[in-house]
Amino acid sequence: MGIVATVLLAEGLLRIPAVAEAVPERNPYYHGGVQERIDALEALQAESDIDVLFIGSSVVRSNVSPHAFDDEVSVALGRPITSFNVGGSGLHPDSVRLLYERLWSELVQPGYVIEFVRYAELRSDKTAQEFFAGSDIERAWAEGGIAGSTRSFLQEHSALYRRRGVLATWLSHEKPPKGYKIDDRGHSESKPSLSEALATRDHSDIAGYEAIASGYGDPLDEETFTTGLAVLERTAEVVEDSGSIYVIANMPEYPEKFLAAPDGEERYQFYLDTLEEFARERGIVFLDVTGGDVNEYGAMELYSDYHHFTETGATRLSKELALAFAITFG
Amino acid sequence: MLIVYHRLAHRWQNVFLLIASYFFYSAWDYRFLSLILISTGVDYFVGLRVHAAREAGRSKVARRFLLLGVCTNLGILAFFKYYGFFVDSAQSLAEAVGLEFVASSLTIVLPVGISFYTFQAMSYAIDVYRGKLAPTRNLIDFAVYVAFFPQLVAGPIERAAHLIPQIQTPRTVSIDDVREGLLLIGTGLIRKVVIADVAGTIADTYFSAPGKASSTQLLMAAYLYSMQIYGDFSGYSNIARGAARLMGFDLIRNFHHPYFAVSVADFWHRWHISLSTWLRDYLYIPLGGNRGSGRRTRINLTLTMLLGGLWHGASWNFVIWGGLHGVYLVIHRLVRGRRRAKATKIGAVFGAFVTFHVVTLTWIPFRLTGFSDVAAYFEGLARFDFSYDPILWSVVFFAVVLLLIDGPQAVTNDEYVLARRWPVALAPAFGVTLIAVLLTSGGVQTPFIYFQF
């Protein structure tokens, strides 16, 4: 009884506004950017319906500008449209699927959901379960079952549980992770920082190149994308069940990542062919702004690193995607 | 598990414990269960043969069987823990003197807890040989002794004379056992989750780049690591003892407020007691202990501590750590031999202060495995650029929590002071423990440091 009374006392104390303010809850999502997107999305929905939602990893967050996309599509179609970007840092396709299924689809019912993928993400076998192991909300969703339900329940109802780890954070004097500044449509601008390094085209001079490029030279076979495609299949089902049209788009990357390997061009083509075939068999629209050419997005000024764009790159991609979108769905 | 255990008759409890212990160990890597089985089988057989030979007055035969047991355990340990270390060291030595030496390279995974259970099994055979213990004829009882899961992977290293009788006789669990067992588990959790894990995470940020940290941060990192390793290891020992207590077992106490020690010799009477007494009884005393000349005693001390360091890991930094403690013990003997001053309170406080700092700074080569990092650490400390850093408050927090746990126990000389003197406060204390664990655990698991040894 004494144990329960002590825990209930702490729970009660944390419900007093002054105490709650003094001991803030920890960010329950895997990244602070999720809550920022929720707030921005709700603010936007107060003014307009959402026609297009962009989902995917950080490359979507930085490379897709909804404003540029909307402007172009509105001109092409002759009517205004509104899109929003919920691309999130470090997400693998299975994590993208889970966040859409459990969060975004509950908040918004867009006409179209466009998921961008890139080669490295499609060949990944990471699951949402392992990716969200350290978070509260996403971990509960990923686990499911009794454990997941218990976490969800505690997260919703216990002020004490929502403060898990806050003492450790305070003792560590950890500063909150630097977030990215998003605009009112969820897009974040990346800083142009690697242009000089990229200009050398000397991979040995570029810090971390080997690690970043890993996987772009590995043996390739029909099994390479099996897990990634299975995840896209599940995402497609979820999106369609929520009443939206699911679209897959290829995200261009700095060509040297492919071309550093002798079979780079063939590898890129194989990846695109696989995606295209999957989309065709599944009846999904597949959009590729590179036209199958690995060098199409080869200009250095487009990139802030090997796959995140500068604003110039983001504007170009968004406009070209808008045209492809307008032609397909106009 | 406890419910099932307490519903079983004594003999079946032992079978249940054995299955649970093997299952527990297999959870890491089932293949290494074979090592425990070999160690168990050989030492069981050796115990019986040694005893039979002793009874028949055939001491040479007894010695041969003992040698078989010791060599088997040390062989397993040497191969799985030290093969790479010996090969690499031999290769470096050969290169240094200009010889060509090509050794076969093997990637050997270190079985968890191997240093603990091989030492435990070995002590049984030696005690039977010394006539201190009659061998057990029940293989299951002996197998439980070697593999008893609460202390299998990180101690305390139990002695057969202490644990086997508890396995052989029916066990009862009183309400005091439950209270004290839960108290041990509770304080163990605070030591591990609230102190060790958080202090370790903070210390890691400075140890990862000692050249970039200020003198203040480096000193604080040393304090934090000191509290981390104590919290981690004593936390595990407490949880192991508490879990055993709930099943009616009394495991030996492994820590006795080591940071209150007034000298390094005193520290070794309080730190990892089951290992230090093992080394004393099975290494230091057989080497001659302090029975020979002063010089011989000093050699024995240094050798024991060097091997004690090596026990922790197959790396020169552990040897250096052990060697440094050996030197401190030698100095302590020399100083004590000349001057036996009366103990005063101020002297004790001063001794504790100096000992804590000596021990804490000696943890540096234990924590930082690269010699260049150790050098960078002490260079940074010697810069003496001390200034206020908010990390100081974290150090104060952990120190206060440790003092709140250890202080009353040390003052009353009663490990269970809370349960015995203020039983009413026990339940709220468990509640506070739960809250503290929740507020410091971020969902990422940190393994116990001593699992690697």
Chai-1 contact restraints between the chains, C-beta under 6 A:
chainA,res_idxA,chainB,res_idxB,connection_type,confidence,min_distance_angstrom,max_distance_angstrom,comment,restraint_id
A,G2,B,A427,contact,1.0,0.0,6.0,A-B,restraint_1
A,G2,B,P428,contact,1.0,0.0,6.0,A-B,restraint_2
A,I3,B,A427,contact,1.0,0.0,6.0,A-B,restraint_3
A,I3,B,F430,contact,1.0,0.0,6.0,A-B,restraint_4
A,I3,B,G431,contact,1.0,0.0,6.0,A-B,restraint_5
A,T6,B,P428,contact,1.0,0.0,6.0,A-B,restraint_6
A,T6,B,G431,contact,1.0,0.0,6.0,A-B,restraint_7
A,V7,B,G431,contact,1.0,0.0,6.0,A-B,restraint_8
A,A10,B,I435,contact,1.0,0.0,6.0,A-B,restraint_9
A,G134,B,G443,contact,1.0,0.0,6.0,A-B,restraint_10
A,G134,B,V444,contact,1.0,0.0,6.0,A-B,restraint_11
A,R164,B,L438,contact,1.0,0.0,6.0,A-B,restraint_12
A,G165,B,G442,contact,1.0,0.0,6.0,A-B,restraint_13
A,V166,B,L439,contact,1.0,0.0,6.0,A-B,restraint_14
A,L167,B,L439,contact,1.0,0.0,6.0,A-B,restraint_15
A,L167,B,T440,contact,1.0,0.0,6.0,A-B,restraint_16
A,A168,B,V198,contact,1.0,0.0,6.0,A-B,restraint_17
A,A168,B,T440,contact,1.0,0.0,6.0,A-B,restraint_18
A,A168,B,G442,contact,1.0,0.0,6.0,A-B,restraint_19
A,L171,B,V198,contact,1.0,0.0,6.0,A-B,restraint_20
A,L171,B,S394,contact,1.0,0.0,6.0,A-B,restraint_21
A,S172,B,I202,contact,1.0,0.0,6.0,A-B,restraint_22
A,H173,B,P390,contact,1.0,0.0,6.0,A-B,restraint_23
